[in-house]
Amino acid sequence: MDALRVAAIASLAPLEELDADPFAVDTRSQHAMCARWAAAQGYVVTRQLLLYGLRADHCGLWRDVDAGQVDLFVAPNPRVLARALRSVEEFTAECARRGVRLETAGLDEPRYTPAMKAEVHRRLSMPTAGYDGT
């Protein structure tokens, strides 16, 4: 049997929120958490989404579902999901209507050290300078 295909949802947050809520800013860690959850379930991440306040009926959410490339959505936690979508309730209802599962990974967020915050800051503040985060 083929593994379920997962769309990992991360939320966008301004770099200015790095000190107050580093996980909300660190989309790479959000996607990594979703990938760890998916792997633990025997699923595979086929799409990574970066969202902020998106409508539940936005075609970008459903394109891969309609194409048969996504079987379920996962977000790191309810807080990220609430930031990613305009209405979690409407998205949940749309998932139910379309027969697509919605999960939250619910794993522990990383404890950000000053060095980790600095790495996130560098990665996000220098994308046009050719820095790729490695």
C-alpha positions as CSV (number, residue, x, y, z in Angstrom):
1,M,0.0,0.0,0.0
2,D,1.3,3.5,-0.9
3,A,2.1,5.9,2.0
4,L,-0.4,8.7,2.6
5,R,0.8,11.9,1.0
6,V,1.0,15.0,3.3
7,A,0.9,18.7,2.7
8,A,2.8,20.4,5.5
9,I,1.5,23.8,6.6
10,A,3.8,26.4,8.0
11,S,2.8,29.9,8.8
12,L,4.6,33.1,7.9
13,A,5.5,35.6,10.6
14,P,7.5,38.8,10.3
15,L,11.2,38.6,11.3
16,E,10.4,41.3,13.9
17,E,8.6,38.6,16.0
18,L,11.8,36.4,16.2
19,D,12.5,37.3,19.9
20,A,8.9,36.9,21.0
21,D,8.0,33.8,19.1
22,P,10.9,32.2,17.2
23,F,9.0,29.1,16.2
24,A,6.4,31.2,14.4
25,V,9.1,32.9,12.4
26,D,11.2,29.7,11.7
27,T,9.3,28.1,8.9
28,R,12.1,25.6,8.3
29,S,11.6,24.2,11.8
30,Q,7.8,24.2,11.3
31,H,8.2,22.1,8.2
32,A,10.7,19.8,9.9
33,M,8.3,19.1,12.7
34,C,5.6,18.2,10.2
35,A,8.1,15.9,8.3
36,R,9.1,14.1,11.6
37,W,5.4,13.6,12.4
38,A,4.7,12.3,8.9
39,A,7.7,9.9,8.9
40,A,6.6,8.5,12.3
41,Q,3.2,7.7,10.8
42,G,4.7,6.1,7.7
43,Y,3.5,9.0,5.6
44,V,5.5,11.1,3.1
45,V,5.4,14.9,2.7
46,T,4.7,15.8,-0.9
47,R,4.1,19.5,-0.5
48,Q,5.3,22.3,1.8
49,L,3.0,25.2,2.1
50,L,3.9,28.7,3.5
51,L,0.7,30.5,4.4
52,Y,-0.6,33.6,6.2
53,G,-4.3,34.2,6.7
54,L,-5.3,32.2,3.6
55,R,-9.0,31.6,2.9
56,A,-10.2,28.0,3.4
57,D,-11.4,27.9,-0.2
58,H,-8.2,29.2,-1.8
59,C,-7.3,27.1,-4.9
60,G,-3.7,26.9,-3.8
61,L,-4.7,24.7,-0.9
62,W,-6.7,22.3,-3.0
63,R,-4.8,22.1,-6.2
64,D,-2.7,19.1,-5.1
65,V,-5.6,17.5,-3.4
66,D,-7.6,17.7,-6.6
67,A,-4.7,16.3,-8.5
68,G,-4.4,13.3,-6.2
69,Q,-1.0,14.3,-4.8
70,V,-2.1,15.1,-1.2
71,D,-4.2,13.0,1.1
72,L,-4.0,15.0,4.3
73,F,-2.8,18.3,5.8
74,V,-0.6,18.6,8.8
75,A,0.4,21.7,10.8
76,P,2.9,21.8,13.6
77,N,0.3,22.9,16.2
78,P,-3.0,24.8,16.4
79,R,-1.2,28.2,16.9
80,V,0.6,27.8,13.6
81,L,-2.6,26.7,11.9
82,A,-4.5,29.7,13.2
83,R,-1.9,32.1,11.8
84,A,-1.7,30.2,8.5
85,L,-5.4,30.3,7.8
86,R,-8.0,33.0,8.0
87,S,-10.5,30.6,9.6
88,V,-9.4,27.2,11.0
89,E,-13.1,26.4,11.5
90,E,-13.9,27.0,7.8
91,F,-10.8,25.1,6.7
92,T,-11.7,22.2,9.0
93,A,-15.2,22.1,7.5
94,E,-13.8,22.3,3.9
95,C,-11.4,19.4,4.7
96,A,-14.4,17.4,6.0
97,R,-16.5,18.2,2.9
98,R,-13.7,17.1,0.6
99,G,-12.8,14.0,2.7
100,V,-9.3,15.2,3.5
101,R,-7.8,14.7,7.0
102,L,-6.3,17.6,9.0
103,E,-3.8,16.8,11.7
104,T,-1.5,18.7,14.0
105,A,1.9,17.2,14.8
106,G,1.7,18.3,18.4
107,L,5.5,17.8,19.0
108,D,7.5,19.9,21.3
109,E,8.8,23.2,19.8
110,P,12.5,23.7,19.8
111,R,13.9,25.7,22.7
112,Y,15.6,28.5,20.9
113,T,19.1,29.6,22.0
114,P,20.5,33.0,21.0
115,A,22.6,31.2,18.4
116,M,19.5,29.4,16.9
117,K,17.7,32.8,16.8
118,A,20.7,34.3,15.1
119,E,20.8,31.5,12.5
120,V,17.1,32.0,11.7
121,H,17.7,35.8,11.4
122,R,20.6,35.3,9.1
123,R,18.7,32.9,6.9
124,L,15.6,35.1,6.6
125,S,17.3,38.4,6.3
126,M,19.8,37.5,3.6
127,P,17.9,35.5,1.0
128,T,18.8,37.8,-1.9
129,A,22.5,37.7,-1.0
130,G,22.7,34.1,-2.1
131,Y,22.6,32.7,1.4
132,D,20.7,29.4,1.4
133,G,20.7,28.7,5.1
134,T,23.5,26.2,5.2
